Amino acid sequence: MTNLARNLAHTAEAHPDRPALRLDDHVLDYRTLDEHSARVAAWLAAEGVVPGDRVAIMLPNVPHFAVVYYGALRAGAVVVPMNPLLKSGEIGYSAGDCGARTILTSGPSLPEARAAAEQLGITCTDVTGQDFATALSRVEPSAGIVERTDDDPAVILYTSGTTGRPKGAVLTHGNLRSNTETVSGLLGITGDDTVFGGLPFFHVFGQTCGLNAAVLTGACVTLLPRFDAAKALDILTRDRVTVMEGVPTMFVALLAAADAAGGTGAEAVRVAATGGSAMPVDVLHRFEAAFGCPVVEGYGLSETSPVVTLGAVDGVRKPGSIGIPVEGVEVRLIDDDGKEVAQGEVGEIAVLGPNVMRGYWNRPEADAAAFTDGWFRTGDLARRDEDGHHFIVDRKKDLIIRGGYNVYPREIEEVLYTHPAVAEAAVIGVPHDLHGEEVRAVLALKPGATATPEDLHDYVKTRVAPYKYPRTIRLVDALPKGPTGKILKRELS
């Protein structure tokens, strides 16, 4: 078995009547999900999409995401998931960089997606519209699944550090299948489970640990297109969710919602998994007490499919630890020279295993910087204790993680520099009780120029996705610099 879409076909054949996806009162069983995805595969082929072509998907967590995701994979295409909140310039960059043939999206995202598609000269389809439903009804479901090898690309996820434009991490069918199987086993997911589907599927955490893990095992995913704590608590209770997956800010918000409601009401949850940023130990303990289930912390990146380490569900768990490497994955903590550090010392996390991406799309120079003798250097710093448990201590990169979403300072700085009044710009992350980190911009204006923080805030807000723009802006006479003229972000607050 190679193509990741075979997991859906096998589950649909074995358990056709099991619920695969639930969105409030709407339920899609595995037979229907498989049949719809087969129609999408046939439609894509009729539209001229051939194996290896890139298909961009820009949807929230709705049943259509799974339908077109598995349909594109079934056709042998490479899925390029995008945040539906992106603006046309952001969409156009990623879709253009990977040479996407088409963009599949839905009503709210359609104007921005269409603008990007027109600029690129490619097609854009509203997959929730009647025209698309009619088009699918006119094609025969694809009978087969296009064969792919373990090394063939399945998904390209756009991510970046602080040194330039987003890069496409190429995850293969082998990468995603191995990580899905590993995570499903460690969390003990079976066909009897209901998985909370509030982590966005366009992000690798929700895609692998939520959607793909459920499809592999025949579990049901109950969907929440946009996170709201009160609604999430209602879903956990109503659908008797057994596997809760989320970023730390979701757990904070759920605790507040439970307090407001006078209790959780979610007695069915047997395990909760978190990642994306550090989980405050106090929050972990309070969640375990309130919901009566263990919380396991993990670590991973888009480039690693994503899970690298995970705490034990039934064994020893150490609060504040990201756990131990998952099966088949090796982790080293190395210094700047690539040598492994001693136990207890801080080193950069380097990863080797079947989950590690093939590389960045058409970025040989980025691959050369990211890999050392086959080991992927994450840029994250950690220490390991005597029991082999890892603890994140810092991030080498200036990456800001706001509510589980990655915000890359360089991208926002470049937008700020296009404002005619801005002379110098630095974007940093500052601690925030709810979101973990908040985005702040520190700016110096050009001599004689005038602009208020409100003006600059509105300028950026119209040009980037809602989670990216700076919530606070500080104006200073000049930014601190080192001897080479480099802005010293560590001196900013």
C-alpha positions as CSV (number, residue, x, y, z in Angstrom):
1,M,0.0,0.0,0.0
2,T,1.4,3.3,-1.0
3,N,-1.1,6.1,-1.8
4,L,-2.4,7.6,1.5
5,A,-5.9,7.5,0.1
6,R,-5.9,3.7,0.3
7,N,-6.5,4.1,4.1
8,L,-9.9,5.7,3.2
9,A,-10.8,3.0,0.7
10,H,-9.9,0.2,3.1
11,T,-11.9,1.7,6.0
12,A,-14.9,2.3,3.7
13,E,-14.8,-1.3,2.6
14,A,-14.6,-2.7,6.1
15,H,-16.9,-0.2,7.9
16,P,-19.1,1.5,5.3
17,D,-21.8,2.6,7.7
18,R,-19.6,4.1,10.4
19,P,-19.8,7.8,10.8
20,A,-16.6,9.4,9.4
21,L,-17.3,13.1,9.8
22,R,-19.9,15.0,11.8
23,L,-20.7,18.7,11.6
24,D,-23.4,19.3,14.1
25,D,-26.5,17.4,12.7
26,H,-24.8,16.6,9.3
27,V,-23.1,13.1,9.3
28,L,-21.0,11.6,6.5
29,D,-20.4,7.9,6.7
30,Y,-17.3,6.2,5.3
31,R,-19.1,4.8,2.3
32,T,-20.2,8.3,1.2
33,L,-16.9,9.9,2.0
34,D,-15.1,7.4,-0.2
35,E,-17.6,7.7,-3.0
36,H,-17.5,11.5,-3.0
37,S,-13.7,11.5,-3.0
38,A,-13.7,9.1,-5.9
39,R,-15.9,11.5,-7.8
40,V,-13.6,14.4,-7.0
41,A,-10.7,12.3,-8.4
42,A,-12.6,11.6,-11.6
43,W,-13.5,15.3,-11.9
44,L,-9.9,16.4,-11.4
45,A,-8.8,14.0,-14.1
46,A,-11.4,15.4,-16.4
47,E,-10.2,18.9,-15.7
48,G,-6.7,17.8,-16.8
49,V,-5.0,17.2,-13.5
50,V,-2.5,14.5,-13.8
51,P,-0.5,12.6,-11.1
52,G,2.1,14.9,-9.5
53,D,0.1,18.1,-10.3
54,R,-0.4,20.4,-7.3
55,V,-3.9,21.1,-6.1
56,A,-4.4,23.9,-3.5
57,I,-7.1,23.4,-0.9
58,M,-8.3,26.4,1.0
59,L,-11.1,25.3,3.4
60,P,-11.9,25.3,7.1
61,N,-12.8,22.1,8.9
62,V,-15.9,21.1,7.0
63,P,-16.7,17.7,5.3
64,H,-15.7,19.1,1.9
65,F,-12.1,19.4,3.1
66,A,-11.8,15.6,3.6
67,V,-13.7,14.9,0.3
68,V,-11.4,17.0,-1.9
69,Y,-8.2,16.1,0.1
70,Y,-8.7,12.4,-0.4
71,G,-10.0,13.0,-3.9
72,A,-6.9,14.8,-4.9
73,L,-4.7,12.2,-3.3
74,R,-6.7,9.4,-5.0
75,A,-6.0,11.1,-8.4
76,G,-2.3,11.1,-7.6
77,A,-2.2,14.9,-7.1
78,V,-0.2,16.7,-4.5
79,V,-2.3,18.6,-1.9
80,V,-1.3,22.1,-1.0
81,P,-3.4,23.0,2.1
82,M,-3.8,26.7,2.8
83,N,-5.3,28.7,5.6
84,P,-8.7,30.0,4.4
85,L,-8.0,33.3,6.1
86,L,-5.1,34.2,3.8
87,K,-5.2,37.2,1.5
88,S,-4.7,37.1,-2.2
89,G,-1.0,38.0,-2.2
90,E,-0.3,35.3,0.3
91,I,-2.3,32.7,-1.6
92,G,-0.7,33.7,-4.9
93,Y,2.8,33.4,-3.5
94,S,2.4,29.8,-2.3
95,A,0.3,28.6,-5.2
96,G,2.7,30.2,-7.7
97,D,5.8,28.9,-6.0
98,C,4.6,25.3,-6.2
99,G,3.0,25.7,-9.6
100,A,-0.5,24.7,-8.4
101,R,-2.9,23.8,-11.2
102,T,-6.1,24.9,-9.4
103,I,-7.4,26.2,-6.1
104,L,-10.4,24.5,-4.4
105,T,-12.1,26.7,-1.8
106,S,-15.4,27.8,-0.5
107,G,-17.7,30.9,-0.4
108,P,-16.0,33.1,2.3
109,S,-12.5,32.6,0.9
110,L,-13.6,32.8,-2.7
111,P,-12.9,36.5,-3.5
112,E,-9.3,36.3,-2.3
113,A,-8.6,32.9,-3.9
114,R,-10.1,34.1,-7.2
115,A,-8.0,37.2,-7.2
116,A,-4.9,35.0,-6.7
117,A,-6.0,32.5,-9.3
118,E,-6.6,35.2,-11.9
119,Q,-3.2,36.7,-11.3
120,L,-1.6,33.2,-11.8
121,G,-3.8,32.2,-14.7
122,I,-5.2,29.1,-13.0
123,T,-8.7,27.9,-12.1
124,C,-10.5,28.4,-8.8
125,T,-13.6,26.4,-7.8
126,D,-16.1,26.9,-5.0
127,V,-16.5,23.3,-3.8
128,T,-19.5,24.1,-1.6
129,G,-21.4,25.6,-4.5
130,Q,-24.2,24.0,-6.6
131,D,-22.2,24.1,-9.8
132,F,-19.5,21.9,-8.3
133,A,-22.1,19.5,-6.9
134,T,-23.7,19.2,-10.3
135,A,-20.3,18.7,-11.9
136,L,-19.6,15.8,-9.5
137,S,-23.0,14.2,-10.2
138,R,-22.1,14.0,-13.9
139,V,-18.9,12.0,-13.5
140,E,-18.5,8.4,-12.7
141,P,-16.5,7.8,-9.5
142,S,-12.9,6.9,-10.2
143,A,-12.7,3.1,-9.9
144,G,-9.0,3.0,-9.0
145,I,-6.5,4.8,-6.9
146,V,-3.4,6.1,-8.6
147,E,-0.3,4.3,-7.4
148,R,2.3,6.3,-5.6
149,T,5.6,5.3,-4.1
150,D,6.6,6.1,-0.5
151,D,8.9,8.8,-1.8
152,D,6.3,10.5,-4.0
153,P,5.0,13.9,-2.6
154,A,1.5,13.8,-1.0
155,V,1.3,17.2,0.6
156,I,3.2,20.5,0.5
157,L,2.9,22.6,3.6
158,Y,4.1,26.2,3.4
159,T,6.2,27.3,6.3
160,S,9.2,29.5,6.9
161,G,11.8,30.6,9.3
162,T,12.8,34.2,9.8
163,T,15.2,34.4,6.9
164,G,12.8,34.8,3.9
165,R,9.6,33.9,2.2
166,P,7.6,30.8,3.1
167,K,9.1,27.4,1.9
168,G,7.1,24.4,0.9
169,A,7.8,21.4,3.1
170,V,7.3,18.3,0.9
171,L,5.7,15.4,2.8
172,T,5.6,12.1,1.1
173,H,3.0,9.4,1.2
174,G,5.5,7.4,3.3
175,N,6.0,10.3,5.7
176,L,2.3,10.8,6.4
177,R,1.4,7.1,6.5
178,S,4.1,6.2,9.0
179,N,3.4,9.1,11.3
180,T,-0.4,8.5,11.1
181,E,0.1,4.9,12.0
182,T,2.5,5.7,14.9
183,V,0.3,8.4,16.4
184,S,-2.9,6.4,16.1
185,G,-1.2,3.5,18.0
186,L,0.3,5.7,20.7
187,L,-3.1,7.4,21.4
188,G,-4.9,4.1,21.1
189,I,-7.4,5.4,18.5
190,T,-9.9,2.8,17.3
191,G,-13.1,2.7,15.4
192,D,-14.9,3.2,18.7
193,D,-13.4,6.7,19.2
194,T,-14.8,10.1,18.4
195,V,-12.0,12.6,17.8
196,F,-12.4,16.3,18.4
197,G,-11.9,18.1,15.0
198,G,-11.1,21.6,16.1
199,L,-7.4,21.7,15.0
200,P,-7.4,23.0,11.4
201,F,-6.8,20.3,8.8
202,F,-4.8,22.7,6.7
203,H,-2.2,22.5,9.5
204,V,-0.2,19.2,9.9
205,F,-1.2,18.6,13.5
206,G,-4.9,18.4,12.7
207,Q,-4.3,16.7,9.4
208,T,-2.2,13.8,10.7
209,C,-3.4,13.4,14.3
210,G,-7.1,14.2,13.6
211,L,-8.3,13.5,10.0
212,N,-5.8,10.9,8.8
213,A,-5.6,9.0,12.2
214,A,-9.4,8.8,12.3
215,V,-9.7,7.6,8.7
216,L,-7.0,5.0,9.2
217,T,-8.8,3.5,12.3
218,G,-12.4,4.1,11.3
219,A,-13.0,6.6,14.1
220,C,-15.3,9.6,13.7
221,V,-14.2,13.2,13.6
222,T,-16.6,15.8,15.0
223,L,-15.8,19.1,13.3
224,L,-15.5,22.6,14.6
225,P,-14.7,25.0,11.6
226,R,-13.7,27.9,13.8
227,F,-12.7,27.4,17.4
228,D,-15.1,28.7,20.1
229,A,-14.6,27.4,23.6
230,A,-18.3,27.2,24.5
231,K,-19.2,25.5,21.3
232,A,-16.2,23.1,21.7
233,L,-17.3,22.2,25.2
234,D,-20.8,21.5,23.8
235,I,-19.4,19.2,21.1
236,L,-17.2,17.3,23.6
237,T,-20.4,16.7,25.7
238,R,-22.9,16.2,22.9
239,D,-20.8,13.8,20.8
240,R,-19.2,12.0,23.7
241,V,-15.7,12.9,22.4
242,T,-13.1,10.4,23.5
243,V,-9.9,11.9,22.0
244,M,-9.3,15.6,22.6
245,E,-6.6,17.2,20.5
246,G,-5.6,20.9,20.6
247,V,-3.0,23.6,21.1
248,P,-2.5,24.9,24.7
249,T,-4.7,28.0,24.2
250,M,-7.7,25.7,23.4
251,F,-7.2,24.0,26.8
252,V,-7.0,27.3,28.6
253,A,-10.3,28.4,26.9
254,L,-12.0,25.1,27.6
255,L,-11.2,25.4,31.3
256,A,-12.7,28.9,31.3
257,A,-15.8,27.7,29.4
258,A,-16.2,24.8,31.9
259,D,-16.0,27.2,34.8
260,A,-18.6,29.4,33.3
261,A,-20.9,26.5,32.6
262,G,-20.5,25.1,36.1
263,G,-18.7,21.9,35.0
264,T,-17.4,20.1,31.9
265,G,-20.1,17.6,31.2
266,A,-17.5,15.8,29.0
267,E,-17.1,12.6,30.9
268,A,-16.2,10.5,27.8
269,V,-12.8,12.1,27.1
270,R,-10.2,9.4,27.8
271,V,-7.1,11.1,26.5
272,A,-6.1,14.7,25.5
273,A,-3.1,15.5,23.3
274,T,-1.4,18.9,22.9
275,G,1.4,20.4,20.9
276,G,2.2,23.5,18.9
277,S,3.6,25.4,21.8
278,A,4.5,24.8,25.5
279,M,1.6,23.8,27.7
280,P,1.7,25.6,31.0
281,V,2.1,23.0,33.7
282,D,-0.7,24.6,35.8
283,V,-3.1,24.4,32.9
284,L,-2.2,20.7,32.3
285,H,-2.9,19.8,35.9
286,R,-6.2,21.8,36.0
287,F,-7.4,20.2,32.7
288,E,-6.6,16.7,33.9
289,A,-8.5,17.3,37.2
290,A,-11.5,19.0,35.5
291,F,-11.9,16.5,32.6
292,G,-10.6,13.4,34.3
293,C,-8.2,12.3,31.6
294,P,-4.4,12.3,31.0
295,V,-2.9,15.2,28.9
296,V,0.0,14.0,26.8
297,E,2.3,16.6,25.3
298,G,4.1,16.2,22.0
299,Y,6.5,17.9,19.8
300,G,6.8,18.2,16.0
301,L,7.0,20.5,13.0
302,S,5.5,20.7,9.5
303,E,8.7,19.2,8.3
304,T,8.3,16.1,10.4
305,S,4.7,15.1,9.5
306,P,4.6,16.3,12.5
307,V,5.1,14.1,15.5
308,V,8.7,13.6,16.7
309,T,8.2,13.0,20.5
310,L,5.1,12.3,22.6
311,G,4.4,11.7,26.2
312,A,3.0,8.3,27.3
313,V,-0.7,7.9,27.7
314,D,-0.4,5.1,30.3
315,G,3.2,5.2,31.3
316,V,5.3,7.9,33.1
317,R,4.4,11.4,32.1
318,K,6.5,14.4,33.2
319,P,4.6,17.7,33.1
320,G,6.5,20.2,31.0
321,S,8.1,17.5,29.0
322,I,7.4,16.8,25.3
323,G,8.0,13.1,25.9
324,I,10.3,10.7,24.2
325,P,10.9,10.0,20.5
326,V,8.1,8.0,18.8
327,E,8.8,4.6,17.3
328,G,11.2,4.7,14.4
329,V,12.2,8.3,15.0
330,E,15.7,9.2,16.3
331,V,16.4,12.5,18.1
332,R,19.8,14.0,18.8
333,L,20.6,17.2,20.7
334,I,23.5,18.8,19.0
335,D,25.7,21.9,19.3
336,D,26.5,24.4,16.6
337,D,29.2,22.1,15.2
338,G,26.8,19.2,14.9
339,K,28.2,17.3,17.9
340,E,25.8,15.7,20.4
341,V,25.7,17.4,23.8
342,A,25.9,15.7,27.1
343,Q,22.8,14.6,29.0
344,G,21.2,17.5,30.7
345,E,22.8,20.1,28.5
346,V,20.9,22.2,26.0
347,G,21.2,21.4,22.3
348,E,19.4,21.9,19.0
349,I,16.9,19.1,18.2
350,A,17.9,17.1,15.2
351,V,15.6,14.4,13.8
352,L,16.1,11.3,11.6
353,G,13.2,9.0,10.7
354,P,10.5,8.0,8.2
355,N,8.5,11.1,9.2
356,V,11.1,13.6,8.0
357,M,10.2,15.5,4.9
358,R,11.8,14.9,1.5
359,G,12.9,18.5,1.5
360,Y,11.7,21.9,0.6
361,W,10.0,22.5,-2.7
362,N,12.7,23.7,-5.2
363,R,14.9,25.0,-2.4
364,P,18.2,23.1,-2.5
365,E,19.9,25.9,-0.6
366,A,17.3,25.6,2.2
367,D,17.8,21.8,2.2
368,A,21.5,22.2,2.6
369,A,21.0,24.5,5.6
370,A,18.4,22.3,7.2
371,F,20.0,18.9,6.9
372,T,23.3,17.6,8.3
373,D,24.2,14.0,7.2
374,G,20.5,13.2,6.7
375,W,19.5,14.7,10.1
376,F,16.9,17.5,10.0
377,R,18.0,20.4,12.2
378,T,14.8,21.9,13.7
379,G,16.2,25.2,15.1
380,D,14.6,24.4,18.5
381,L,16.6,23.9,21.6
382,A,16.0,21.3,24.3
383,R,17.5,19.3,27.0
384,R,17.1,15.6,27.9
385,D,16.9,14.1,31.4
386,E,18.2,10.8,32.6
387,D,15.0,9.0,31.6
388,G,15.2,10.2,28.0
389,H,12.4,12.7,28.3
390,H,12.9,16.0,26.4
391,F,12.2,19.5,27.5
392,I,12.0,22.5,25.1
393,V,13.9,25.4,26.5
394,D,13.9,28.0,23.7
395,R,13.5,28.5,20.0
396,K,16.5,29.4,17.9
397,K,14.3,31.0,15.3
398,D,12.3,34.1,16.0
399,L,9.1,32.3,15.2
400,I,6.0,33.6,17.0
401,I,3.3,31.0,17.9
402,R,0.1,32.8,18.4
403,G,-2.7,30.5,19.5
404,G,-1.1,27.6,17.7
405,Y,-0.6,29.5,14.5
406,N,2.9,30.3,13.2
407,V,3.6,33.9,12.6
408,Y,6.9,34.7,10.9
409,P,8.3,38.2,11.8
410,R,10.1,38.8,8.5
411,E,6.8,38.5,6.6
412,I,5.1,41.1,8.7
413,E,8.2,43.3,8.7
414,E,8.2,43.3,4.9
415,V,4.6,44.5,4.8
416,L,5.4,47.3,7.3
417,Y,8.4,48.4,5.2
418,T,6.0,49.0,2.3
419,H,4.4,51.8,4.3
420,P,5.8,55.1,3.2
421,A,6.3,56.4,6.7
422,V,8.2,53.4,8.1
423,A,12.0,53.6,8.3
424,E,12.8,50.6,10.5
425,A,10.6,47.7,11.7
426,A,11.0,44.7,14.0
427,V,8.3,42.3,14.9
428,I,8.5,40.3,18.1
429,G,6.4,37.9,20.2
430,V,5.4,38.9,23.7
431,P,3.8,36.7,26.3
432,H,0.0,36.5,26.3
433,D,-2.2,34.6,28.8
434,L,-4.7,33.3,26.2
435,H,-2.7,33.0,22.9
436,G,0.6,32.1,24.4
437,E,2.3,34.8,22.4
438,E,1.0,38.0,20.9
439,V,2.5,39.9,17.9
440,R,4.1,43.3,18.6
441,A,5.7,45.6,16.1
442,V,8.4,48.2,17.1
443,L,8.8,50.9,14.5
444,A,10.9,54.0,13.8
445,L,9.5,56.4,11.3
446,K,11.3,58.3,8.5
447,P,12.4,61.8,9.4
448,G,9.4,64.2,9.0
449,A,7.0,61.4,8.4
450,T,3.8,61.0,10.5
451,A,1.8,57.9,11.2
452,T,-0.1,56.7,14.3
453,P,0.0,53.2,15.7
454,E,-3.7,52.9,14.6
455,D,-2.8,53.9,11.0
456,L,-0.1,51.3,10.9
457,H,-2.2,48.6,12.6
458,D,-5.0,49.1,9.9
459,Y,-2.4,49.1,7.1
460,V,-1.1,45.6,8.0
461,K,-4.5,44.2,9.0
462,T,-5.8,44.6,5.4
463,R,-2.7,42.8,4.0
464,V,-2.3,39.7,6.1
465,A,-4.4,37.0,7.7
466,P,-6.2,38.0,10.9
467,Y,-3.9,36.0,13.2
468,K,-0.7,37.7,11.9
469,Y,-1.1,41.4,12.3
470,P,0.4,43.2,15.3
471,R,-2.0,43.8,18.1
472,T,0.3,46.4,19.6
473,I,2.6,48.8,17.8
474,R,5.3,50.9,19.6
475,L,6.9,53.9,17.9
476,V,10.5,54.7,18.9
477,D,13.2,57.1,17.7
478,A,15.5,54.3,16.5
479,L,15.8,50.5,16.9
480,P,18.7,49.1,18.9
481,K,21.5,47.7,16.6
482,G,24.7,45.7,16.9
483,P,28.1,46.6,15.5
484,T,27.1,45.3,12.0
485,G,23.9,47.3,12.0
486,K,21.7,44.3,12.7
487,I,18.6,45.1,14.7
488,L,18.9,43.6,18.2
489,K,15.4,42.1,18.8
490,R,16.5,40.8,22.2
491,E,16.6,44.4,23.5
492,L,13.0,45.0,22.4
493,S,9.9,44.5,24.5
